[in-house]
Structures are given as C-alpha cells and as structure tokens.
Amino acid sequence: MKCNEINELLPDLAAGLASATPEVNDHFRSCAACTGTMADFRKTMALLDEWQAPEPSAYFDVRLQARLREEADKQPAGWWAWARRPALAISLAVVMVAGMTIYRTERKPVTGPGPVPTLANISTICRCSRMWTRIRKLASDFGE
C-alpha cells in the first residue's frame, strides 16, 4: 500500500473503528513516517478520550432565553417587514419584472378567424389523400 492510502485509514485505525489488515501492518513495518503519524493519532485519541466537557453554569439557560427574547423583539413585526431587507426586496422586484416580460412576449393579438381555405388548398389536400390511398394499396399488394 502507499502512504496516501494509509493516511486515509489512519483516523479510523487510531480511533479503533477499523482493524489493520496485513497489508497495512506490512506498510507500518516498512514506513517510519506512517508509523510515527499513527502514534501521534493514537496519542491524540487518548487525550480526547480523557477530556471532559465543562458543565454550563446554572444560569446559562436563563441567559440564553433572555437573549433569544431580545433578538425576537428587535425584529420588526408585520407582513411588510420583508421590504426592509434589501436582498429580498430586490429579488422580488426582479421576479416581478421577469414575469411581466414573459407575460407580454407570450401574448399574441387576436386578428381574426385565421386563414380561409381556398380552392388551391382543398385541391392539394385531395391530391395528398389520393396519393396516400395509392401508397396503401401498393403496400397491401406487397403483403405489408
């Protein structure tokens, strides 16, 4: 194994979350740098196991709740409060402008009932219909 691969395994090995494979043990025997790093990791993990988190003071919760109430009182109430936040107000304005632009470009004016069929259009449709009839007949003659 290479040192880069071993370096990825070191935290789990030092914490005891993974066991060392024979390949890892062979690498530790041959590489002094990785062996030293593993020893340092084990020392760090041992210190972390001994460390005790300090207990918060008796008035911690009371002070936290008071601070939260103060912050809540500072925030403006009402449904227009968002307008005091510039980023939100600007983004809403951009969305409104984009929506109006899309709405105006997609609207098409109504000009009338549309093109009126002419005799030329009807004759073209009839010719196409006759052509498809012939194609279907030829296809059925060939057995398809």
C-alpha positions in Angstrom: 0.0 0.0 0.0 1.0 3.6 -0.5 1.3 6.3 2.1 -1.6 8.2 0.7 -3.9 5.2 1.1 -2.6 4.7 4.7 -3.2 8.4 5.5 -6.9 8.0 4.7 -7.2 5.0 7.0 -5.2 6.5 10.0 -8.1 8.3 11.8 -10.3 5.2 11.8 -7.4 2.9 12.8 -6.4 5.2 15.7 -9.9 5.5 17.0 -10.4 1.7 16.8 -13.2 2.0 14.2 -11.3 -0.2 11.8 -8.8 -3.0 12.2 -5.5 -3.1 10.5 -5.2 -5.5 7.6 -1.9 -7.5 7.0 -1.1 -5.1 4.1 -1.4 -2.1 6.5 0.7 -3.8 9.1 3.4 -4.6 6.5 3.4 -0.9 5.4 3.8 0.2 9.1 6.8 -2.1 9.4 8.4 -0.6 6.3 7.5 3.1 6.6 8.7 5.1 9.6 6.7 8.2 8.7 3.4 6.4 8.7 4.2 4.6 11.9 5.0 8.0 13.6 1.8 9.5 12.3 -0.2 6.6 13.6 1.5 7.0 17.1 0.6 10.7 17.0 -3.0 9.9 16.1 -3.3 7.4 19.0 -1.9 9.9 21.5 -4.5 12.5 20.2 -7.3 10.0 20.5 -6.2 9.0 24.0 -6.2 12.7 25.1 -9.7 13.2 23.6 -11.0 10.1 25.5 -9.7 11.7 28.8 -11.2 15.1 28.1 -14.3 16.1 29.9 -16.6 18.8 28.5 -17.2 21.6 31.1 -20.7 21.8 32.6 -22.5 25.0 31.7 -23.2 27.4 34.5 -26.5 27.2 36.4 -27.8 30.4 34.7 -26.9 29.5 31.2 -30.4 28.6 30.1 -31.9 31.7 31.7 -29.4 34.0 29.9 -29.9 32.2 26.6 -33.7 32.5 26.8 -33.4 36.2 27.7 -31.0 36.8 24.7 -33.4 35.0 22.4 -36.3 37.2 23.6 -34.2 40.3 23.0 -33.4 39.2 19.4 -37.0 38.4 18.7 -38.1 41.9 20.0 -35.5 43.6 17.7 -37.1 42.0 14.5 -39.8 44.1 13.0 -43.3 42.6 13.0 -45.8 42.7 10.2 -46.1 41.4 6.7 -44.2 44.4 5.3 -41.1 43.6 7.3 -39.6 41.8 4.3 -39.4 45.1 2.5 -36.7 46.3 5.0 -34.4 43.5 3.8 -32.8 44.8 0.6 -31.8 41.4 -0.9 -35.4 40.0 -0.6 -37.0 43.2 -1.9 -34.6 43.3 -4.9 -35.1 39.6 -5.8 -38.9 40.0 -5.6 -38.7 43.0 -7.9 -36.6 41.1 -10.4 -39.0 38.2 -10.4 -41.9 40.6 -11.0 -40.2 42.3 -13.9 -39.2 38.9 -15.4 -42.8 37.7 -15.0 -44.3 40.7 -16.7 -41.8 40.5 -19.6 -42.6 36.8 -20.2 -46.3 37.6 -20.0 -46.1 40.4 -22.5 -44.0 38.5 -25.0 -46.2 35.4 -25.0 -49.4 37.3 -25.6 -50.4 37.3 -29.3 -53.0 39.8 -30.5 -56.2 38.2 -31.9 -56.6 39.4 -35.5 -59.5 37.3 -36.8 -60.6 33.7 -37.5 -57.4 32.8 -39.3 -56.7 31.9 -43.0 -59.7 31.0 -45.1 -59.4 27.7 -47.0 -59.1 28.4 -50.7 -59.7 26.1 -53.7 -56.0 25.6 -54.1 -55.6 24.4 -50.6 -58.5 22.0 -50.9 -57.2 20.5 -54.2 -53.8 19.9 -52.6 -55.4 18.1 -49.7 -57.4 15.9 -52.1 -54.2 15.1 -54.1 -52.4 14.1 -51.0 -55.3 11.9 -49.9 -55.3 10.2 -53.3 -51.6 9.7 -53.1 -51.8 8.0 -49.7 -54.6 5.8 -50.9 -52.3 4.6 -53.8 -49.4 4.0 -51.4 -51.6 2.0 -49.0 -52.8 -0.1 -52.0 -49.2 -0.8 -53.2 -48.2 -1.7 -49.7 -51.1 -4.2 -49.3 -50.1 -5.7 -52.8 -46.6 -6.4 -51.5 -48.0 -8.1 -48.4 -47.2 -5.5 -45.8 
